[in-house]
C-alpha cells in the first residue's frame, strides 16, 4: 500500500540511501541538491538497485544455481554467473584494466563454484556516483576430469556439489 508523502516541510531522505529527495515532476532548480523520488520513499538509484536485485538475486557476486543434470542444463540454455564490483579510483585507471580484472575474477569465482565458462563474459560498465563493472557469463557444471586438470595447474577448485 502506498502512502502519500508530505513535501510541505522540504526534501525528505530516501529510505534506503538517505539522499534528500524532491517530488516527481519538479525542477532541480527549485529543489537544489536533491534527487527525484520514484516510489515508496525511495530515490531512482535505489529503485533501480532493487529491480536489479529482484532480477538477479542477491547483490554483489551472483550465481544462478546450476542444474545437477548437464543435459537438462544444456536444454535450458545453461546457467549464468553474474559478478559485479565498484570501480575504485573513479577513472584514474583505464577501463581495459578493469575489464581484465573482472574477467579474472569471474573465472576464479566459477572455479570456486565448480563451474566452467562457456564463453567470454559480457562486460557492462554502470556509470554513476559509484561506477561499477558487471560481467555475466554462461556457465556449466565442471566435470571431475576438468577439475583435476585445473587443480594440476595449481588453481583451486571448489568442493564437489
N, C-alpha and C positions, 0 to 999 in steps of 0.2 A: 504494500500500500504506500502510495506516495503522499508526502506531506508538503504543504506549501512553505516556502522559506520567506521569512520576514526580512526584506532588504532595507527597511527604513533606518536601521542602525549602521548601515555601511556594509563593507565586504565581510563575508563570513569565511572561516577557514575550511579547506577541503577536509572531509572526514578521514581521508587516508594519508595525504602528504602534508596537510596543514597550510598549503599555499592560499593566499587570500583570493577569493573568487568574486565575480560580478555576475549579475543576471544575464541570461542569454539575450541576444539581440540588443545589447547596449554597446556603446563605443568605449574603446580602451582609453581615449582621452578623458571621458567622463569618470572613469574608474582607474586611475593610474596605478601601475604595479599589481594588477590583478589578472587572473586567468578566467576564462568562461566556465560557468557551472553547467555541466552536462546533464546529470540526473542524480537523484538520491543523495545530494550533498557532496558529490564527487566532481573533480575537475576532469577535463578532457583526457589528460595523460593517464589518470588513474582509471577512468572508464576503459580506455584502450588497453591498459595493462591487465585489467580484469577480463576483458574479452579474449586477449591472447592466452591468458592463463586457462580460461574455460576451454579454448580450442586445443591447447597442447598439454594440459595437466598442470603440474607444479612448476613454479618459476625456476629459473636457472637451468642447469643441465637437465634435459628431459629425455625420457626414453619411452616409446610405446612398447608394451610388453610383447616380446617375440613369442610366436606360437611354437609349441613343442614339436609339431609335425611340420618339417620343412616343406613337404609337398603342399600342404594346406596353406602355409605361409606364402609360397610362391604363387598359388592360385589367387590369393587375396592381393597380390601385388607387393608383398613384403612389408616389413615393419620400417619405421622411420626413427632415426636417432636425431634429436634436436639438442643443440648446445648453444648457449648464449652467455656472453660476458660483456662487462663495461670495457670501453677502450680507455685506458689510463693516459694521461698526458694531453688530452684534448687536441690531437692533431700534430703533436711535436714529432711523432714517428710516422713514417709513411704507411698508408693503408695496406700496401702489399705485404709489409712485415706482419701486420695483424692478421691478414688472411692466412699467411703461412703458419703463424702461431695457432690459429683456430683449427687449421687442418690437422696439425699435430695433436692438439687437444682432443679432437673428435676421434682420431684413430686410437689414442690412448684410452679414452672412455669406452670405445667399442671393445677393445681388448679386455678391459676390466669386466665388462658385462658378457664376455664370450660371444661377441658378435663380429661379423665380417662386413666391411663396407662393400656395397655392390656397385658403387660409382663414386665419382668425386662429389663432395658435398656442395650444395647450393649455398653461396655466401650472400648475406644481406647486411648492409650497414644501416642501423637505425639511428638517424641523426636526432639531436635534441640537446637538452641541458646536459645529459649524461649520454654521450654517444655509445652505442652498443654494436657488437658484431654478432650475427646469428648464423649458424651453419646447420643445415638439415641434410641428412644423407639416408639413402635406402640401405638397410642392413638385413642380414640373415643370420641365423644361428651358426656358430662356429662348430666345425666337426672336431673330433678328437685328434685326427691327423693334422689339421690346421693348427690346433692349439699346441701340439707337440712341436711342430715346425717353428712356430713363433717363439715358443719357450726356448728352443735350441739356439735361437739367435739372441738370447739374453733379454727378451722382453717379457714382462709379467703378464700372465693371463688370469682372469678371474676364476672363481670356483665354478664347477660344472653345475648346471641347473637341474 
